[in-house]
Structure formats: C-alpha cells, structure tokens
Amino acid sequence: MNKITIEDLKKITKHYDLHVCRIKGSEVVQIRKNPSDKYEDISWKEFETVLKQKGLAVYKAAESDFLKIMKDKN
C-alpha cells in the first residue's frame, strides 16, 4: 500500500461518492460510502487535523482503489 495525499484522496472520494466522517461520540475518523446514524460528516480540514494529531495517514492499494487509514510510516 502507498501513502496518498489529501488531494489524491479528494479525487478518489469524489469519483466514488465517498465521505470523510467521524463515528458519533468519538474521535475516530473514517471514509464511508453509505450514510448511517452512527456517523457524522466532517470537513476536510478537520479530517486532516485529526490524522496529523493521531499520527495517521491514508494509504491506497497499489492495484486498486482500496483505502485504509493507518499509522503514518514516515
């Protein structure tokens, strides 16, 4: 898996109609497709801030658009 930038992530989320969100009542951020009562949408700025605060980054599979939020390897 390769680390991607927020700009690359924005392009992928737009293409697949994905949304950045937080699990309600927590500081856990995710990327979701379908709406649910357990998620609340957040801004890109807030998403990026949480990733930095927690030392996380978004990674994309080399041969597909599979995304995963993981500990930043840098």
Secondary structure, DSSP 8 states (H G I E B T S, - for coil): -EE--HHHHHHHHHHHT-EEEEETTSS-EEEESS--TTEEE--HHHHHHHHHHHTEEEEE-TTS--EEEEE---
